[in-house]
Amino acid sequence: MKGVTSEFGLPVVKGIEGAEVVSLSEEHGKLELSADALNLAVGDRVELIPSHGCTTFNLYNWVHVCREGLLEGVWPVAARGALY
């Protein structure tokens, strides 16, 4: 199972103006970069904000709960590993 899905739309690239996700595959994604984002290089890490999380929650042990940019809690995922 993937950690990011395009089922409800493509994820958004966080904090990099001019970078846009244009496609997703099983092991990789493809970004389109405007002139403002051309300083990215192969191997750089980017953070993606998924459009929807329900299909991927069971892949992780914990949910980090934030409000207004501050961590408010860490919740265990009771359905971890459940594929039914």
N, C-alpha and C positions, 0 to 999 in steps of 0.2 A: 504494500500500500504506500501511496505517496503522502508526503507531509503537506503538499499544496495541491489543490485541485482547481481546474478552470470551470467546473460544473456551473458555478454561479457567477462567472466572470473571472477575468485574469487578475492576479494580484497586482498591487501597486508597489513600486520601488520607494522605499522610505529614505528621505533625506538627500536624494540625488536628483536635482532639477534637470529635466531633459532626458531622463532614462525611463523607458517604458517597456514592460514585458509584452512581447508580441506573440509568443507561443510557449507552450510547455510540453515536455515529453516525459517519459518515465524517469530518466536520470538527469535531465538538464532542462534549462529554460533558455529562451533567446530574448535578448534585450535589443531595443533600438535606441540609439543614442543621438541626441542633437549635439550641435557644436558645444553647448555648455557642459555636456557630460563626457566629452571625448578624452578626459584625463583618466578614465577607468582603464585598467590593463587586465589582461588575462591573469587569472589567479586572485584578483581583488575580491573581497567579500562584499556582498550587498545584502541588505535586509529587505525582505518582502512582507507586505501586509496582505494576508489572504482575504479574498472577498467573502469567504464563508468558512467556518471552522467545524461544523457538525460532522463532516465526513472524515475528519482526521483526529479528533480528540482522543480516540482509543489508541492512538499510536504513541502517546506520551504518558509519562508517569505523573506529571504535575502541570497545573495551569497557574501561571503567574497573573494575578489579578491586579490591574492598574486602574487608577482614576486620576485624571488630570496630570498624567505623567509620573505619578508616584506609586510605588508598589504597596498595595494594601494587604495582600495576602498570597499565600501559596496553597493551592487546594490539590489534594490527591485526585487522580482520575480513577474512579471505581471500575469503569469499563475497560481499563487498560488491557489490550490484547484480545478483547472480545470481537469476533468477526462474524457473528450471527445476527 
